[in-house]
Amino acid sequence: MRSMQNLNVAPVAGLFAVLVVIGVMGSQDPMGHAVQIAVPGAPDACGDGRTIVAHVLDDSHVKLNAETVDLPKLAARLRGIYKARAERVLFLKAAPELPFQKVAEVIDIAKKQIEVVAIVTPSVEEQPCWLVRPPTPIEWISTERRAPRP
């Protein structure tokens, strides 16, 4: 009789373990990368002229200003550019027909090397100077709440 009871408990215990795992996985908020949106700035606020613009060209190439970089070498190149800079901002552009997954891949690589990635929209691209708008208090609270835990 005892072996019969143990036999009935095993499937229930296994089901419980699976449900716990699903519950834990499902309760985590999806995380992404916090990016900023570039805004037009006054010409006298443009800084020292060392702005770096990454233009996502295709599946495997990014142009950093005038230099074309293979995607696998992007992290090392960004590290080299920004290692001695106090302002670590990368402005990012991409063709509208490019799949967002490719842009997200570049953002992922860049966010591991620098502090701020700012998306350049077509209307801002036409302006002579770009700045990064600081987040509003509501955006800051939202970002802080979703920040990954160490």
VOPAZA-771962 format. One record per residue: residue number from 1; x, y, z of N, C-alpha, C, O in turn; residue in one letter. Coordinates in steps of 0.02 Angstrom, whole numbers. Layout:
# residues N
PT / num / n.u / n.v / n.w / ca.u / ca.v / ca.w / c.u / c.v / c.w / o.u / o.v / o.w / residuo
PT / NUM / X / Y / Z / X / Y / Z / X / Y / Z / X / Y / Z / A
...
//
This chain:
# residues 150
PT / num / n.u / n.v / n.w / ca.u / ca.v / ca.w / c.u / c.v / c.w / o.u / o.v / o.w / residuo
PT / 1 / 41 / -59 / 0 / 0 / 0 / 0 / 44 / 63 / 0 / 27 / 112 / -33 / M
PT / 2 / 100 / 60 / 37 / 144 / 116 / 40 / 174 / 133 / -28 / 179 / 192 / -45 / R
PT / 3 / 194 / 86 / -66 / 222 / 99 / -132 / 171 / 130 / -178 / 190 / 168 / -223 / S
PT / 4 / 108 / 116 / -169 / 55 / 145 / -209 / 49 / 221 / -195 / 38 / 260 / -241 / M
PT / 5 / 56 / 241 / -132 / 52 / 312 / -115 / 112 / 350 / -142 / 103 / 405 / -168 / Q
PT / 6 / 171 / 322 / -138 / 231 / 355 / -165 / 226 / 364 / -240 / 249 / 414 / -267 / N
PT / 7 / 196 / 316 / -272 / 188 / 319 / -344 / 142 / 377 / -364 / 155 / 410 / -415 / L
PT / 8 / 90 / 390 / -326 / 44 / 444 / -341 / 72 / 513 / -326 / 51 / 561 / -357 / N
PT / 9 / 118 / 519 / -280 / 146 / 583 / -259 / 199 / 607 / -310 / 205 / 667 / -320 / V
PT / 10 / 235 / 563 / -340 / 290 / 581 / -385 / 266 / 625 / -443 / 298 / 677 / -455 / A
PT / 11 / 213 / 608 / -479 / 192 / 652 / -534 / 169 / 720 / -509 / 180 / 771 / -542 / P
PT / 12 / 137 / 723 / -452 / 114 / 787 / -425 / 173 / 830 / -405 / 173 / 890 / -418 / V
PT / 13 / 224 / 801 / -375 / 284 / 838 / -355 / 320 / 864 / -417 / 344 / 921 / -418 / A
PT / 14 / 325 / 824 / -469 / 356 / 846 / -532 / 318 / 902 / -564 / 348 / 950 / -588 / G
PT / 15 / 252 / 898 / -565 / 210 / 950 / -592 / 218 / 1015 / -552 / 222 / 1069 / -581 / L
PT / 16 / 221 / 1009 / -487 / 230 / 1067 / -443 / 297 / 1102 / -459 / 300 / 1163 / -463 / F
PT / 17 / 350 / 1062 / -468 / 416 / 1091 / -483 / 415 / 1128 / -550 / 443 / 1182 / -556 / A
PT / 18 / 382 / 1100 / -600 / 377 / 1133 / -665 / 337 / 1198 / -659 / 357 / 1248 / -689 / V
PT / 19 / 283 / 1198 / -622 / 243 / 1258 / -613 / 281 / 1313 / -577 / 273 / 1371 / -593 / L
PT / 20 / 321 / 1294 / -528 / 362 / 1343 / -492 / 411 / 1376 / -540 / 420 / 1437 / -539 / V
PT / 21 / 444 / 1335 / -581 / 493 / 1362 / -628 / 458 / 1409 / -678 / 483 / 1463 / -692 / V
PT / 22 / 401 / 1389 / -704 / 363 / 1431 / -751 / 342 / 1496 / -717 / 346 / 1550 / -747 / I
PT / 23 / 320 / 1492 / -655 / 299 / 1551 / -618 / 356 / 1600 / -608 / 346 / 1661 / -615 / G
PT / 24 / 414 / 1575 / -590 / 472 / 1618 / -579 / 494 / 1650 / -645 / 508 / 1710 / -647 / V
PT / 25 / 496 / 1612 / -698 / 517 / 1639 / -763 / 467 / 1689 / -789 / 486 / 1740 / -818 / M
PT / 26 / 404 / 1676 / -780 / 352 / 1720 / -806 / 345 / 1784 / -767 / 319 / 1833 / -794 / G
PT / 27 / 368 / 1787 / -705 / 359 / 1847 / -664 / 414 / 1898 / -676 / 409 / 1954 / -652 / S
PT / 28 / 467 / 1880 / -711 / 521 / 1928 / -724 / 500 / 1976 / -779 / 474 / 1956 / -831 / Q
PT / 29 / 513 / 2041 / -767 / 499 / 2091 / -817 / 548 / 2083 / -874 / 607 / 2070 / -863 / D
PT / 30 / 525 / 2092 / -936 / 572 / 2090 / -992 / 618 / 2151 / -987 / 595 / 2206 / -972 / P
PT / 31 / 681 / 2140 / -999 / 730 / 2194 / -994 / 755 / 2211 / -1064 / 762 / 2168 / -1107 / M
PT / 32 / 769 / 2273 / -1073 / 799 / 2297 / -1134 / 855 / 2344 / -1115 / 877 / 2345 / -1058 / G
PT / 33 / 877 / 2382 / -1162 / 929 / 2431 / -1149 / 898 / 2500 / -1148 / 859 / 2517 / -1192 / H
PT / 34 / 915 / 2539 / -1098 / 893 / 2608 / -1096 / 932 / 2648 / -1147 / 994 / 2651 / -1143 / A
PT / 35 / 897 / 2677 / -1193 / 929 / 2721 / -1242 / 896 / 2789 / -1237 / 839 / 2796 / -1213 / V
PT / 36 / 931 / 2839 / -1259 / 905 / 2908 / -1259 / 887 / 2926 / -1331 / 905 / 2890 / -1378 / Q
PT / 37 / 852 / 2981 / -1338 / 837 / 3007 / -1404 / 876 / 3072 / -1412 / 873 / 3116 / -1369 / I
PT / 38 / 913 / 3077 / -1467 / 951 / 3138 / -1480 / 902 / 3195 / -1495 / 850 / 3185 / -1526 / A
PT / 39 / 920 / 3255 / -1471 / 880 / 3314 / -1484 / 925 / 3367 / -1516 / 986 / 3367 / -1505 / V
PT / 40 / 895 / 3412 / -1555 / 936 / 3466 / -1584 / 964 / 3511 / -1529 / 930 / 3525 / -1480 / P
PT / 41 / 1024 / 3534 / -1539 / 1055 / 3579 / -1492 / 1079 / 3642 / -1526 / 1087 / 3644 / -1587 / G
PT / 42 / 1089 / 3693 / -1487 / 1116 / 3756 / -1513 / 1188 / 3744 / -1536 / 1225 / 3707 / -1504 / A
PT / 43 / 1209 / 3776 / -1590 / 1277 / 3766 / -1616 / 1332 / 3779 / -1564 / 1384 / 3746 / -1565 / P
PT / 44 / 1321 / 3826 / -1517 / 1372 / 3839 / -1466 / 1374 / 3785 / -1412 / 1418 / 3786 / -1369 / D
PT / 45 / 1326 / 3738 / -1414 / 1324 / 3685 / -1364 / 1349 / 3618 / -1393 / 1341 / 3566 / -1361 / A
PT / 46 / 1378 / 3620 / -1451 / 1397 / 3559 / -1485 / 1458 / 3523 / -1455 / 1472 / 3466 / -1474 / C
PT / 47 / 1493 / 3555 / -1411 / 1549 / 3521 / -1380 / 1613 / 3528 / -1421 / 1622 / 3577 / -1457 / G
PT / 48 / 1657 / 3479 / -1414 / 1723 / 3484 / -1444 / 1728 / 3455 / -1515 / 1783 / 3452 / -1543 / D
PT / 49 / 1673 / 3435 / -1544 / 1673 / 3410 / -1612 / 1696 / 3338 / -1619 / 1708 / 3314 / -1674 / G
PT / 50 / 1703 / 3303 / -1563 / 1725 / 3233 / -1565 / 1666 / 3185 / -1560 / 1672 / 3131 / -1532 / R
PT / 51 / 1610 / 3205 / -1587 / 1549 / 3164 / -1586 / 1560 / 3100 / -1626 / 1587 / 3102 / -1682 / T
PT / 52 / 1540 / 3044 / -1598 / 1544 / 2980 / -1633 / 1473 / 2960 / -1653 / 1428 / 2957 / -1611 / I
PT / 53 / 1465 / 2946 / -1717 / 1401 / 2924 / -1744 / 1410 / 2854 / -1773 / 1452 / 2843 / -1816 / V
PT / 54 / 1371 / 2807 / -1748 / 1371 / 2740 / -1775 / 1312 / 2734 / -1822 / 1254 / 2745 / -1803 / A
PT / 55 / 1326 / 2717 / -1884 / 1274 / 2707 / -1934 / 1272 / 2632 / -1951 / 1319 / 2606 / -1980 / H
PT / 56 / 1218 / 2599 / -1931 / 1211 / 2528 / -1945 / 1199 / 2520 / -2020 / 1148 / 2542 / -2045 / V
PT / 57 / 1245 / 2487 / -2054 / 1241 / 2482 / -2127 / 1203 / 2420 / -2149 / 1159 / 2424 / -2191 / L
PT / 58 / 1221 / 2363 / -2121 / 1190 / 2300 / -2141 / 1200 / 2249 / -2085 / 1213 / 2268 / -2027 / D
PT / 59 / 1194 / 2186 / -2101 / 1198 / 2133 / -2050 / 1265 / 2129 / -2015 / 1269 / 2106 / -1958 / D
PT / 60 / 1319 / 2152 / -2047 / 1384 / 2140 / -2017 / 1431 / 2200 / -2017 / 1490 / 2193 / -2002 / S
PT / 61 / 1405 / 2260 / -2033 / 1449 / 2318 / -2035 / 1416 / 2379 / -2003 / 1356 / 2390 / -2009 / H
PT / 62 / 1458 / 2417 / -1968 / 1436 / 2480 / -1939 / 1488 / 2532 / -1959 / 1548 / 2519 / -1957 / V
PT / 63 / 1464 / 2590 / -1977 / 1510 / 2645 / -1993 / 1514 / 2689 / -1931 / 1464 / 2717 / -1909 / K
PT / 64 / 1575 / 2697 / -1904 / 1587 / 2743 / -1849 / 1618 / 2806 / -1880 / 1677 / 2806 / -1898 / L
PT / 65 / 1578 / 2858 / -1886 / 1595 / 2917 / -1923 / 1615 / 2896 / -1994 / 1571 / 2875 / -2032 / N
PT / 66 / 1677 / 2899 / -2014 / 1696 / 2880 / -2082 / 1727 / 2810 / -2086 / 1741 / 2786 / -2141 / A
PT / 67 / 1736 / 2778 / -2030 / 1770 / 2713 / -2027 / 1719 / 2655 / -2026 / 1676 / 2653 / -1982 / E
PT / 68 / 1724 / 2610 / -2074 / 1681 / 2551 / -2074 / 1712 / 2497 / -2031 / 1771 / 2479 / -2038 / T
PT / 69 / 1671 / 2470 / -1985 / 1695 / 2420 / -1937 / 1652 / 2358 / -1943 / 1590 / 2362 / -1947 / V
PT / 70 / 1685 / 2299 / -1945 / 1648 / 2236 / -1943 / 1615 / 2228 / -1875 / 1645 / 2246 / -1824 / D
PT / 71 / 1555 / 2202 / -1874 / 1517 / 2195 / -1812 / 1556 / 2157 / -1758 / 1554 / 2178 / -1700 / L
PT / 72 / 1591 / 2102 / -1774 / 1628 / 2067 / -1721 / 1684 / 2109 / -1690 / 1706 / 2095 / -1634 / P
PT / 73 / 1708 / 2161 / -1724 / 1762 / 2204 / -1699 / 1736 / 2269 / -1668 / 1775 / 2310 / -1645 / K
PT / 74 / 1670 / 2278 / -1666 / 1640 / 2341 / -1643 / 1656 / 2354 / -1569 / 1674 / 2410 / -1552 / L
PT / 75 / 1649 / 2305 / -1526 / 1661 / 2315 / -1455 / 1732 / 2340 / -1442 / 1743 / 2388 / -1405 / A
PT / 76 / 1781 / 2308 / -1473 / 1851 / 2328 / -1463 / 1864 / 2398 / -1490 / 1900 / 2437 / -1459 / A
PT / 77 / 1833 / 2414 / -1546 / 1843 / 2480 / -1575 / 1812 / 2534 / -1531 / 1842 / 2587 / -1520 / R
PT / 78 / 1752 / 2522 / -1505 / 1720 / 2570 / -1460 / 1760 / 2579 / -1396 / 1768 / 2635 / -1372 / L
PT / 79 / 1786 / 2524 / -1370 / 1828 / 2527 / -1310 / 1888 / 2572 / -1322 / 1906 / 2613 / -1280 / R
PT / 80 / 1919 / 2564 / -1380 / 1978 / 2605 / -1398 / 1961 / 2678 / -1405 / 2000 / 2721 / -1384 / G
PT / 81 / 1904 / 2693 / -1435 / 1884 / 2763 / -1446 / 1868 / 2797 / -1379 / 1889 / 2853 / -1367 / I
PT / 82 / 1831 / 2763 / -1337 / 1804 / 2795 / -1277 / 1846 / 2787 / -1214 / 1828 / 2813 / -1161 / Y
PT / 83 / 1902 / 2751 / -1217 / 1939 / 2737 / -1155 / 1965 / 2799 / -1120 / 1970 / 2800 / -1059 / K
PT / 84 / 1980 / 2852 / -1156 / 2007 / 2912 / -1125 / 1957 / 2971 / -1126 / 1976 / 3028 / -1114 / A
PT / 85 / 1895 / 2957 / -1140 / 1846 / 3011 / -1145 / 1804 / 3016 / -1082 / 1784 / 2966 / -1052 / R
PT / 86 / 1791 / 3078 / -1063 / 1746 / 3089 / -1006 / 1674 / 3082 / -1028 / 1633 / 3053 / -992 / A
PT / 87 / 1657 / 3107 / -1087 / 1589 / 3103 / -1113 / 1584 / 3041 / -1157 / 1615 / 3038 / -1211 / E
PT / 88 / 1546 / 2992 / -1135 / 1542 / 2928 / -1169 / 1473 / 2919 / -1200 / 1431 / 2881 / -1175 / R
PT / 89 / 1461 / 2956 / -1255 / 1397 / 2956 / -1289 / 1408 / 2932 / -1361 / 1454 / 2955 / -1395 / V
PT / 90 / 1366 / 2886 / -1383 / 1367 / 2863 / -1452 / 1299 / 2879 / -1483 / 1248 / 2858 / -1457 / L
PT / 91 / 1300 / 2916 / -1538 / 1239 / 2930 / -1575 / 1230 / 2874 / -1626 / 1278 / 2853 / -1658 / F
PT / 92 / 1169 / 2850 / -1634 / 1155 / 2791 / -1675 / 1104 / 2807 / -1729 / 1050 / 2834 / -1715 / L
PT / 93 / 1120 / 2788 / -1791 / 1075 / 2795 / -1847 / 1070 / 2728 / -1882 / 1116 / 2687 / -1879 / K
PT / 94 / 1013 / 2717 / -1915 / 1005 / 2655 / -1954 / 954 / 2669 / -2009 / 910 / 2712 / -2002 / A
PT / 95 / 961 / 2632 / -2063 / 913 / 2638 / -2117 / 845 / 2611 / -2095 / 843 / 2560 / -2060 / A
PT / 96 / 791 / 2643 / -2115 / 725 / 2620 / -2093 / 708 / 2549 / -2115 / 668 / 2516 / -2082 / P
PT / 97 / 736 / 2527 / -2170 / 720 / 2460 / -2194 / 760 / 2404 / -2159 / 746 / 2345 / -2170 / E
PT / 98 / 808 / 2423 / -2118 / 848 / 2374 / -2082 / 806 / 2343 / -2026 / 771 / 2379 / -1991 / L
PT / 99 / 809 / 2277 / -2018 / 771 / 2245 / -1964 / 794 / 2271 / -1896 / 854 / 2281 / -1885 / P
PT / 100 / 747 / 2283 / -1851 / 765 / 2311 / -1786 / 812 / 2265 / -1748 / 852 / 2289 / -1708 / F
PT / 101 / 809 / 2200 / -1759 / 853 / 2153 / -1725 / 926 / 2171 / -1736 / 967 / 2165 / -1691 / Q
PT / 102 / 943 / 2195 / -1796 / 1012 / 2214 / -1811 / 1032 / 2276 / -1772 / 1088 / 2282 / -1747 / K
PT / 103 / 986 / 2324 / -1767 / 999 / 2385 / -1729 / 1006 / 2368 / -1655 / 1050 / 2393 / -1621 / V
PT / 104 / 962 / 2325 / -1631 / 965 / 2304 / -1560 / 1031 / 2269 / -1545 / 1058 / 2276 / -1490 / A
PT / 105 / 1057 / 2232 / -1592 / 1122 / 2198 / -1582 / 1178 / 2248 / -1573 / 1222 / 2240 / -1531 / E
PT / 106 / 1176 / 2302 / -1613 / 1227 / 2355 / -1607 / 1219 / 2391 / -1540 / 1269 / 2407 / -1508 / V
PT / 107 / 1157 / 2405 / -1520 / 1144 / 2437 / -1455 / 1172 / 2393 / -1399 / 1203 / 2418 / -1353 / I
PT / 108 / 1161 / 2328 / -1403 / 1185 / 2282 / -1353 / 1261 / 2284 / -1347 / 1288 / 2287 / -1291 / D
PT / 109 / 1295 / 2284 / -1402 / 1368 / 2287 / -1402 / 1391 / 2354 / -1374 / 1436 / 2357 / -1332 / I
PT / 110 / 1360 / 2408 / -1396 / 1381 / 2475 / -1375 / 1369 / 2487 / -1300 / 1411 / 2516 / -1267 / A
PT / 111 / 1312 / 2465 / -1274 / 1296 / 2478 / -1204 / 1343 / 2443 / -1156 / 1348 / 2462 / -1097 / K
PT / 112 / 1379 / 2393 / -1179 / 1428 / 2359 / -1137 / 1494 / 2398 / -1135 / 1537 / 2385 / -1093 / K
PT / 113 / 1502 / 2446 / -1181 / 1565 / 2483 / -1186 / 1559 / 2556 / -1165 / 1608 / 2586 / -1142 / Q
PT / 114 / 1500 / 2585 / -1172 / 1491 / 2657 / -1159 / 1429 / 2668 / -1116 / 1391 / 2622 / -1102 / I
PT / 115 / 1420 / 2730 / -1095 / 1366 / 2745 / -1048 / 1300 / 2763 / -1082 / 1247 / 2743 / -1058 / E
PT / 116 / 1302 / 2800 / -1137 / 1241 / 2824 / -1168 / 1240 / 2809 / -1242 / 1287 / 2824 / -1279 / V
PT / 117 / 1185 / 2779 / -1264 / 1171 / 2771 / -1335 / 1110 / 2814 / -1350 / 1058 / 2807 / -1317 / V
PT / 118 / 1117 / 2859 / -1398 / 1062 / 2904 / -1416 / 1042 / 2892 / -1488 / 1083 / 2895 / -1534 / A
PT / 119 / 978 / 2877 / -1498 / 952 / 2865 / -1565 / 943 / 2933 / -1601 / 915 / 2980 / -1572 / I
PT / 120 / 966 / 2937 / -1662 / 959 / 2997 / -1702 / 900 / 2986 / -1750 / 904 / 2943 / -1794 / V
PT / 121 / 847 / 3024 / -1741 / 789 / 3018 / -1785 / 801 / 3060 / -1848 / 843 / 3104 / -1847 / T
PT / 122 / 764 / 3046 / -1902 / 775 / 3084 / -1964 / 767 / 3160 / -1955 / 804 / 3198 / -1986 / P
PT / 123 / 720 / 3182 / -1914 / 710 / 3254 / -1906 / 770 / 3286 / -1869 / 787 / 3343 / -1884 / S
PT / 124 / 800 / 3251 / -1823 / 857 / 3277 / -1787 / 920 / 3272 / -1830 / 965 / 3314 / -1825 / V
PT / 125 / 924 / 3222 / -1872 / 983 / 3212 / -1914 / 997 / 3273 / -1958 / 1055 / 3286 / -1974 / E
PT / 126 / 946 / 3309 / -1976 / 955 / 3368 / -2019 / 985 / 3427 / -1982 / 1008 / 3474 / -2014 / E
PT / 127 / 986 / 3425 / -1917 / 1010 / 3481 / -1876 / 1086 / 3480 / -1872 / 1117 / 3426 / -1876 / Q
PT / 128 / 1118 / 3538 / -1864 / 1192 / 3540 / -1861 / 1222 / 3514 / -1796 / 1280 / 3496 / -1795 / P
PT / 129 / 1183 / 3513 / -1743 / 1210 / 3492 / -1678 / 1159 / 3448 / -1642 / 1099 / 3461 / -1643 / C
PT / 130 / 1184 / 3394 / -1610 / 1141 / 3348 / -1574 / 1162 / 3346 / -1501 / 1221 / 3350 / -1484 / W
PT / 131 / 1113 / 3339 / -1458 / 1125 / 3332 / -1386 / 1084 / 3273 / -1361 / 1040 / 3248 / -1396 / L
PT / 132 / 1100 / 3251 / -1301 / 1061 / 3199 / -1269 / 1018 / 3232 / -1216 / 1044 / 3266 / -1172 / V
PT / 133 / 954 / 3223 / -1221 / 908 / 3252 / -1173 / 910 / 3209 / -1110 / 901 / 3148 / -1114 / R
PT / 134 / 921 / 3240 / -1052 / 918 / 3200 / -991 / 848 / 3173 / -980 / 799 / 3205 / -1000 / P
PT / 135 / 841 / 3115 / -950 / 774 / 3087 / -940 / 734 / 3130 / -891 / 761 / 3161 / -846 / P
PT / 136 / 669 / 3132 / -902 / 624 / 3167 / -856 / 621 / 3127 / -791 / 640 / 3068 / -791 / T
PT / 137 / 598 / 3157 / -736 / 593 / 3119 / -673 / 553 / 3054 / -680 / 571 / 3003 / -650 / P
PT / 138 / 498 / 3056 / -717 / 458 / 2995 / -726 / 497 / 2942 / -764 / 495 / 2883 / -745 / I
PT / 139 / 533 / 2961 / -816 / 573 / 2913 / -853 / 628 / 2885 / -809 / 644 / 2825 / -812 / E
PT / 140 / 659 / 2928 / -768 / 713 / 2906 / -724 / 688 / 2855 / -674 / 721 / 2804 / -663 / W
PT / 141 / 631 / 2868 / -643 / 602 / 2822 / -595 / 587 / 2755 / -628 / 602 / 2702 / -600 / I
PT / 142 / 559 / 2758 / -688 / 542 / 2696 / -724 / 606 / 2657 / -739 / 607 / 2596 / -732 / S
PT / 143 / 659 / 2691 / -760 / 722 / 2657 / -777 / 754 / 2628 / -714 / 778 / 2572 / -715 / T
PT / 144 / 753 / 2666 / -659 / 782 / 2642 / -597 / 746 / 2580 / -572 / 777 / 2533 / -548 / E
PT / 145 / 680 / 2580 / -578 / 641 / 2524 / -554 / 657 / 2461 / -593 / 655 / 2406 / -565 / R
PT / 146 / 672 / 2468 / -656 / 684 / 2410 / -699 / 758 / 2392 / -705 / 777 / 2347 / -742 / R
PT / 147 / 800 / 2429 / -671 / 872 / 2416 / -676 / 887 / 2345 / -652 / 858 / 2322 / -603 / A
PT / 148 / 932 / 2311 / -687 / 949 / 2242 / -666 / 981 / 2242 / -597 / 1018 / 2288 / -579 / P
PT / 149 / 967 / 2191 / -560 / 995 / 2184 / -493 / 1062 / 2147 / -497 / 1069 / 2099 / -535 / R
PT / 150 / 1111 / 2169 / -457 / 1177 / 2136 / -459 / 1175 / 2066 / -432 / 1225 / 2031 / -430 / P
//
